[in-house]
Amino acid sequence: MIELENVAYSYGGGELLSDISLRLQPGSFHFLTGPSGAGKTTLLKLCYGALFPTAGQVQLFDRDVRSLDRDDIALARRRIGVVHQDCQFLNHLSVEENIALPLTVSGRDMLNEGANLRELVNWVGLKSRAEALPPELSGGERQRAALARAVIMSPDVILADEPTGNVDWEMSQRLLRLLIELNRMGKTVMIATHDLGLIRAAKSQVQARVLRISNRRLQLAGADL
């Protein structure tokens, strides 16, 4: 689905990532960890074509990212849902309208999509907040809205960048359960996080591969987690 082979990425004259090889298989669950500034967000951006590698090869759904034009990249990204660390919304639109934006942009018939949209809003626990505006939401509500927006197009892969970074432990567990449920539906999931407690909590619920960025390289984390 997504494959990186001997990938490097340089930023500002220095190499941030080096010799990274990774394959995200259908239905797999990954955690990506490492200290702040290690390159977790950069690696996620390489995985969905927001950045191109300075060396090596990135393939999205069996196609070299360098061979894709802007339209091809847009189509590939419809198959990849991204939950950004700093989730942004249009403040003049309701929560439900913000979640539906990917459908609107892609030209879907909203009359036909209405039932699915309402079901998704209910699934993330925001039914009572559907008409609220983003500034009225708590941190946990914003993260759940961001997750709903990321999966509204029914992507094959979900990439989440520190999705629990700004919420309390109870809410982080709720978000984790939603991501695990998506994985059980067959979705490939990768979560970038520095929260080792979250990873430990997940390991009793899902078979997850834990990867760590250290000294610019990607390593399989040991049992010390």
Helices and strands as residue ranges (DSSP letters): E 2-11, E 14-24, E 29-33, H 40-47, E 55-60, E 63-64, G 65-67, H 70-77, E 80-83, H 95-99, H 101-105, H 110-123, G 127-129, G 134-136, H 139-151, E 157-161, H 169-184, E 188-192, H 196-203, E 209-214, E 217-220
